[in-house]
Amino acid sequence: MERRHHASLRPRSRHGRRAQTLVEFALVFPLLVFVLFAVLEGSLAILTINNARYAAGEAALHDSQSGNSLSADTSAVQLIGSGPLGTSSLATVNHVDIYRLVQQGNGQLTVDSAKYNSYRPNGTAISVTWPPATRNVSNGLSDFLGLTIYYQYNWISGRLLGSGPLQLTQSFSVRLEPQSY
């Protein structure tokens, strides 16, 4: 009996297996690099968002404790600029808004649009309709303060994963600390 081998049944040579491995690697490698960049970029974005949350809380608390001091807002904004968010190359602070919050009967806080301040990252005023000196810091009647940071996340991988900077905000609200009891 004559034995015939089909081409598909022949064992592959070492050269053929090496070539197949190289082709498979060439197909999978870009995907692995993309996933690596995505995980790295996602981690850095989360770090930046957490830095913004921390900065908003610290600045709002600082402003609250400063009460009706003339430099309350500018020192709070400068605190943001000197902290992890302001000194990072991952984020750029565009501006900071500080505004009065009014407590409703149900306890919910709403923005008083007539009492709204906006500042550049260095602390200079863009507009001020609620000067710190006019804030109520009496026991039992203290104002509520809101602070919002407008910033952008700068993709570390350039435009590979993102299409330009990611515009974000972070807000924090707090009751002004009474200055007299």
Secondary structure, DSSP 8 states (H G I E B T S, - for coil): ------GGGS---HHHHHHHHHHHHHHHHHHHHHHHHHHHHHHHHHHHHHHHHHHHHHHHHHHHHHTT-TTHHHHHHHHHHHSTTTT-SSEEEEEEEEEEEEE-TTS-EEEEEEEEEEE-TTS-EEEESS-GGG---BTTT--EEEEEEEEEE--TTTTTT-SS-EEEEEEEEEE---SB-
